[in-house]
Amino acid sequence: MSGVDPRFPFSVPIYPVGKEPLPPGLTEDDREAWLQARMFQNRTTMVTESAPFKSAMAGVMGFGIGGFFSLMTTSFQYEDPLLRQQAAAGASQKVSVILKDMGKGVISSGKGFAKVGALYAGIECVIEGYRAKNDIYNSVSAGFITGSFLGRNAGPRAAIGGGLAFAAFSAAIDLFLRREPPDDD
């Protein structure tokens, strides 16, 4: 047991930086590459766990999901039976008009979802960093603040209602994601 004082056999060994024991299968020749890989991994983890990165990622993902939802709903809009009858009668719409309408909807809905996702993720990260805990209260608080912020222009009643609705939705999603998997014994 190298690195452990024999007078204290159950103590944690303390090694100088750069002289830690290598993982199994690596030799001293591999130490420099292993240290560089570990440094890169630590930096990558630090960046991906930061609030700005999480907010940006939520914004990008929100834009994609919002655009996809808009694309789906816009495509159903043109499957109206009355529209088919008009098209059969000769009043058909041009494909370019439909595609422009779809593009506007994708951009508009994508920006809305991106704003909500980035705002919620950023607020949740700030709350989690402040409390130094990762529990359901972070998501519920972030949901309330986000919902209130989004409903603020419609007045105080709408802000509180939006906050409560968004907090309830956040709690439901968080409870679903944190549930214990069933035992298959």
Phi, psi and chi 1 to 4 in degrees:
 res  aa     phi    psi   chi1   chi2   chi3   chi4
   1 MET       -   84.3  -89.9  175.5   88.3      -
   2 SER   -76.5  145.8   64.4      -      -      -
   3 GLY    91.0   -6.9      -      -      -      -
   4 VAL  -109.5  132.3  176.1      -      -      -
   5 ASP   -69.6  125.8 -170.2  -14.2      -      -
   6 PRO   -63.4  -20.6   10.5  -16.1      -      -
   7 ARG   -72.8  -23.1  -64.8  174.3  -65.3  166.4
   8 PHE  -127.2   77.7  -54.2  105.5      -      -
   9 PRO   -66.6  -21.0   21.4  -28.4      -      -
  10 PHE  -103.0   15.2  -63.1  108.9      -      -
  11 SER   -83.9  159.6   64.0      -      -      -
  12 VAL   -81.3  128.7  176.7      -      -      -
  13 PRO   -68.8  142.3   21.8  -28.8      -      -
  14 ILE  -117.6  122.5  -60.4  174.4      -      -
  15 TYR  -113.2  148.9  -62.0   98.0      -      -
  16 PRO   -66.3  152.9   -6.6   12.2      -      -
  17 VAL   -61.2  130.0  176.3      -      -      -
  18 GLY    89.9   -4.8      -      -      -      -
  19 LYS  -118.7   16.4  -63.5  -63.9 -178.0 -170.4
  20 GLU   -64.3  156.0  -59.3   94.7  -10.5      -
  21 PRO   -64.4  143.5   -2.6    4.7      -      -
  22 LEU   -81.8  153.7  -67.8  168.0      -      -
  23 PRO   -62.6  156.9  -19.5   28.9      -      -
  24 PRO   -57.8  139.4  -19.1   26.6      -      -
  25 GLY    94.8   -8.9      -      -      -      -
  26 LEU  -104.7  148.3  -65.9 -179.3      -      -
  27 THR  -110.0  176.0   63.4      -      -      -
  28 GLU   -61.6  -27.6  -81.0  -59.8  -40.4      -
  29 ASP   -66.5  -25.6  -62.4  -24.2      -      -
  30 ASP   -89.3   -5.2  -59.0  -30.8      -      -
  31 ARG   -58.4  -45.9 -178.7  177.1  -67.5  -81.6
  32 GLU   -62.4  -44.9 -171.9   63.8   33.1      -
  33 ALA   -65.3  -38.1      -      -      -      -
  34 TRP   -66.3  -41.7  177.8   69.4      -      -
  35 LEU   -64.6  -39.9  -72.4  173.8      -      -
  36 GLN   -65.4  -42.0  -76.3 -177.9  -16.8      -
  37 ALA   -64.7  -40.3      -      -      -      -
  38 ARG   -67.0  -38.9 -157.8  171.4   80.0  177.3
  39 MET   -64.4  -43.3 -175.4  177.7   64.0      -
  40 PHE   -62.8  -41.7  178.2   75.2      -      -
  41 GLN   -63.3  -42.7  179.9 -177.9    7.7      -
  42 ASN   -64.1  -42.0  -69.9  -18.1      -      -
  43 ARG   -66.6  -42.2  -73.9 -177.8 -179.6  167.1
  44 THR   -62.3  -43.3  -56.0      -      -      -
  45 THR   -62.4  -42.4  -58.3      -      -      -
  46 MET   -62.0  -41.7 -173.9  176.4   65.4      -
  47 VAL   -69.7  -45.8  167.3      -      -      -
  48 THR   -71.0  -19.0   57.4      -      -      -
  49 GLU   -95.3    5.1  -71.0 -179.8   -3.2      -
  50 SER   -81.8  153.1   68.3      -      -      -
  51 ALA   -63.1  -42.5      -      -      -      -
  52 PRO   -62.4  -39.4  -23.7   32.3      -      -
  53 PHE   -66.6  -43.9 -178.4   83.0      -      -
  54 LYS   -63.7  -39.2  -74.3 -177.6  178.0 -179.7
  55 SER   -65.9  -44.2  -66.8      -      -      -
  56 ALA   -64.3  -42.2      -      -      -      -
  57 MET   -64.8  -41.0 -176.1   60.0   82.6      -
  58 ALA   -64.4  -36.9      -      -      -      -
  59 GLY   -65.3  -44.0      -      -      -      -
  60 VAL   -65.7  -44.9  168.8      -      -      -
  61 MET   -65.9  -39.1  -63.6  -64.0  -76.1      -
  62 GLY   -63.0  -39.7      -      -      -      -
  63 PHE   -62.1  -42.8 -174.6   83.5      -      -
  64 GLY   -65.1  -45.3      -      -      -      -
  65 ILE   -67.5  -43.7  -70.6  172.0      -      -
  66 GLY   -62.1  -41.2      -      -      -      -
  67 GLY   -64.3  -40.1      -      -      -      -
  68 PHE   -65.3  -44.8  179.0   73.3      -      -
  69 PHE   -60.3  -43.1  -76.1  162.5      -      -
  70 SER   -64.3  -40.4  175.8      -      -      -
  71 LEU   -61.1  -42.0 -170.4   64.0      -      -
  72 MET   -67.5  -46.3  -61.0  -46.8  -57.3      -
  73 THR   -68.7  -34.9   56.7      -      -      -
  74 THR   -68.1  -36.1  -53.9      -      -      -
  75 SER   -67.3  -32.0   66.3      -      -      -
  76 PHE   -73.4  -25.3  -67.5  136.4      -      -
  77 GLN   -62.8  -32.5  179.4 -179.4   -6.6      -
  78 TYR   -92.9    8.6  -67.2  105.6      -      -
  79 GLU  -104.1   29.7  -76.5  -64.0  -42.7      -
  80 ASP   -76.0  132.1 -172.4   14.2      -      -
  81 PRO   -59.8  -35.5  -20.3   27.4      -      -
  82 LEU   -66.0  -36.3  -65.5  174.9      -      -
  83 LEU   -66.0  -35.9 -163.6   65.2      -      -
  84 ARG   -64.9  -40.0  -82.4 -166.5 -145.6  149.3
  85 GLN   -65.3  -39.7  -70.3  174.0   -3.2      -
  86 GLN   -65.7  -38.3  -69.6  174.5   -3.1      -
  87 ALA   -66.3  -37.7      -      -      -      -
  88 ALA   -68.2  -30.0      -      -      -      -
  89 ALA   -80.4   -6.4      -      -      -      -
  90 GLY   111.2   -4.3      -      -      -      -
  91 ALA   -97.3   57.0      -      -      -      -
  92 SER   -81.6  151.8   64.8      -      -      -
  93 GLN   -91.3  150.9  -66.6 -178.0  -17.8      -
  94 LYS   -78.1  150.2  -67.6 -176.0  176.3 -178.5
  95 VAL   -63.2  -36.3  173.7      -      -      -
  96 SER   -65.1  -35.7   63.8      -      -      -
  97 VAL   -66.5  -41.7  172.0      -      -      -
  98 ILE   -64.7  -43.8  -66.6  172.9      -      -
  99 LEU   -66.4  -38.3  -70.5  177.2      -      -
 100 LYS   -63.5  -41.7  -77.3 -178.3 -175.3  177.2
 101 ASP   -63.7  -42.2 -170.8   31.3      -      -
 102 MET   -63.0  -43.5  -77.5 -176.7  169.9      -
 103 GLY   -61.6  -43.7      -      -      -      -
 104 LYS   -62.2  -41.5  -72.8  177.9 -174.6  175.0
 105 GLY   -66.3  -40.4      -      -      -      -
 106 VAL   -62.2  -46.2  165.2      -      -      -
 107 ILE   -65.1  -46.5  -61.5  -65.7      -      -
 108 SER   -63.6  -50.2  172.8      -      -      -
 109 SER   -67.9  -38.3 -176.8      -      -      -
 110 GLY   -61.5  -42.2      -      -      -      -
 111 LYS   -65.2  -38.3  -74.8 -169.0  -31.9 -169.3
 112 GLY   -64.3  -47.5      -      -      -      -
 113 PHE   -65.0  -37.3  -87.2   72.8      -      -
 114 ALA   -63.9  -42.0      -      -      -      -
 115 LYS   -62.7  -46.0 -179.9  173.0   78.1  170.2
 116 VAL   -64.7  -45.5  170.2      -      -      -
 117 GLY   -63.6  -45.5      -      -      -      -
 118 ALA   -67.1  -41.3      -      -      -      -
 119 LEU   -63.8  -48.3 -175.2   63.8      -      -
 120 TYR   -63.0  -47.6  174.9   78.5      -      -
 121 ALA   -63.3  -41.2      -      -      -      -
 122 GLY   -64.5  -44.5      -      -      -      -
 123 ILE   -65.9  -41.5  -69.0  171.2      -      -
 124 GLU   -63.6  -40.0 -174.1 -179.8   28.8      -
 125 CYS   -64.8  -40.2  -76.5      -      -      -
 126 VAL   -65.0  -43.8  167.3      -      -      -
 127 ILE   -64.3  -44.0  -68.8  172.2      -      -
 128 GLU   -63.2  -39.7 -174.4  174.9  -36.5      -
 129 GLY   -67.4  -37.2      -      -      -      -
 130 TYR   -70.1  -43.9  179.2   73.9      -      -
 131 ARG   -81.7  -21.5  -66.9 -174.7   66.0 -131.9
 132 ALA    58.8   36.0      -      -      -      -
 133 LYS  -139.6  154.3  -67.9 -178.3 -178.7  177.3
 134 ASN  -123.1   93.0 -175.4   -1.5      -      -
 135 ASP  -143.1 -175.4   56.1   11.0      -      -
 136 ILE   -68.1  -25.6 -168.4  168.5      -      -
 137 TYR   -64.6  -29.5  -60.8  112.6      -      -
 138 ASN   -63.7  -48.3  -64.6  -17.4      -      -
 139 SER   -70.2  -36.9   61.1      -      -      -
 140 VAL   -66.8  -44.0  171.3      -      -      -
 141 SER   -63.6  -44.0  -58.7      -      -      -
 142 ALA   -64.2  -38.0      -      -      -      -
 143 GLY   -63.4  -43.2      -      -      -      -
 144 PHE   -64.3  -45.6 -177.3   78.5      -      -
 145 ILE   -64.7  -43.1  -67.1  169.7      -      -
 146 THR   -63.8  -47.3  -57.8      -      -      -
 147 GLY   -62.3  -39.2      -      -      -      -
 148 SER   -66.9  -40.2  -62.6      -      -      -
 149 PHE   -65.1  -41.4 -177.8   77.2      -      -
 150 LEU   -70.2  -28.9  -66.4  172.5      -      -
 151 GLY   -97.5    6.7      -      -      -      -
 152 ARG   -64.3  -30.9   74.7 -170.4 -173.6  -74.5
 153 ASN   -73.0  -18.2  -68.8  -21.5      -      -
 154 ALA   -92.5    3.0      -      -      -      -
 155 GLY   112.1  170.7      -      -      -      -
 156 PRO   -66.1  -36.7    9.1  -14.1      -      -
 157 ARG   -63.9  -44.2 -173.7  178.9 -129.4  167.7
 158 ALA   -67.7  -35.3      -      -      -      -
 159 ALA   -64.9  -44.5      -      -      -      -
 160 ILE   -68.6  -42.3  -68.9  172.4      -      -
 161 GLY   -63.1  -42.4      -      -      -      -
 162 GLY   -65.1  -38.7      -      -      -      -
 163 GLY   -64.2  -44.5      -      -      -      -
 164 LEU   -65.8  -40.9  -69.4  173.7      -      -
 165 ALA   -66.2  -44.3      -      -      -      -
 166 PHE   -67.9  -36.1 -149.3  110.9      -      -
 167 ALA   -65.4  -41.7      -      -      -      -
 168 ALA   -65.0  -42.1      -      -      -      -
 169 PHE   -64.1  -42.5 -178.3   71.2      -      -
 170 SER   -62.9  -40.5  -62.1      -      -      -
 171 ALA   -64.5  -42.6      -      -      -      -
 172 ALA   -63.1  -44.3      -      -      -      -
 173 ILE   -65.5  -43.0  -65.3  -63.9      -      -
 174 ASP   -65.7  -41.4 -153.7   49.2      -      -
 175 LEU   -63.6  -39.1  -73.6  172.8      -      -
 176 PHE   -64.8  -43.0  176.1   75.5      -      -
 177 LEU   -74.7  -26.4  -67.5  176.1      -      -
 178 ARG   -94.0    1.1  -70.0 -178.6 -171.0  -95.0
 179 ARG   -65.2  152.1   74.0 -176.9 -169.6  -74.0
 180 GLU   -78.0  136.7  -68.3  -70.2  -35.8      -
 181 PRO   -69.5  146.0   20.2  -26.4      -      -
 182 PRO   -68.3  145.3   23.7  -30.2      -      -
 183 ASP   -78.1  130.7  -69.2  -25.1      -      -
 184 ASP  -103.6   53.8  -66.9  -25.1      -      -
 185 ASP   -87.8      -  -68.0  -23.7      -      -
